[in-house]
Amino acid sequence: MELVEWRDANFEFDPNLNSDWEADADYINATIGWTKETELWLLVVSEITPGGERSVTRIPKDNVVSRKRLEIIENDTKRRPYPSNPPGLN
């Protein structure tokens, strides 16, 4: 599993809006899941079912800001397999 931070390819910055979250033109998303790479895309899979992969986020490789491999802890209810304060979830 990985935490992937990426710039939204479809984000349209509107300088005429005064909202705080749009003040930064580098709008960054954070997605957690299993990753696969193709020539142009980084695929982040959130669910793997007996029928196959579901909830796949396709991110253009050029938009990836960072990737962090996460530790998965079996049978431990006190720790989480992701940072305690992921970016964008303050």
C-alpha positions in Angstrom: 0.0 0.0 0.0 1.1 3.5 -0.7 0.1 7.1 0.1 0.2 9.0 -3.2 0.0 12.8 -3.3 -0.9 14.2 -6.7 -2.0 17.4 -8.5 -5.5 17.1 -9.8 -5.3 17.1 -13.6 -8.9 18.6 -13.9 -8.5 21.3 -11.2 -9.3 24.8 -12.6 -8.0 27.6 -10.5 -10.3 30.6 -10.4 -8.4 33.7 -9.2 -11.8 35.5 -8.8 -12.9 33.3 -6.0 -11.9 34.2 -2.5 -12.2 30.8 -0.9 -9.2 29.7 1.2 -8.9 26.2 -0.4 -8.6 27.7 -3.8 -5.9 30.2 -2.8 -3.2 27.7 -3.8 -3.0 26.8 -7.5 -1.2 23.6 -6.6 -4.3 21.8 -5.4 -2.9 18.5 -3.9 -4.9 15.3 -3.4 -3.9 12.3 -1.3 -5.0 8.8 -2.1 -4.2 5.5 -0.3 -4.2 2.1 -2.0 -2.3 -0.6 -3.8 -0.4 0.8 -6.8 0.3 -0.4 -10.3 2.2 1.5 -13.1 1.6 1.7 -16.8 3.6 3.8 -19.3 1.5 6.9 -18.7 -0.5 6.3 -15.5 -0.1 5.4 -11.8 -3.1 3.4 -10.8 -4.2 3.4 -7.1 -6.6 0.6 -6.3 -8.7 1.1 -3.1 -10.5 -2.3 -3.2 -9.5 -5.8 -4.3 -12.5 -8.2 -4.4 -12.8 -11.8 -5.5 -14.3 -10.3 -8.7 -11.2 -8.1 -9.3 -10.1 -4.5 -8.6 -12.6 -1.8 -7.8 -12.3 1.9 -7.0 -9.3 2.5 -9.2 -7.9 6.1 -9.3 -5.9 6.8 -12.5 -3.3 9.5 -12.1 -1.1 10.8 -14.9 2.5 10.1 -13.9 3.5 13.7 -14.5 1.0 14.8 -11.8 2.4 12.6 -9.0 4.0 14.7 -6.3 5.1 12.0 -3.9 4.7 8.3 -3.0 5.2 6.8 0.4 5.1 3.0 1.0 2.9 2.2 4.1 3.3 -0.5 6.6 0.3 -2.8 7.1 0.0 -4.0 10.6 -2.1 -7.2 11.1 -4.5 -7.5 14.1 -3.4 -4.2 15.7 -6.3 -2.0 16.6 -4.2 0.7 18.2 -2.1 1.6 15.1 -3.2 2.6 11.6 -1.5 1.7 8.3 -1.2 5.3 7.3 0.1 8.6 8.8 -1.9 9.9 11.7 -2.4 13.2 10.0 -2.5 12.6 6.2 -2.1 15.7 4.0 -5.5 17.4 3.3 -7.2 15.8 6.3 -6.4 18.2 9.0 
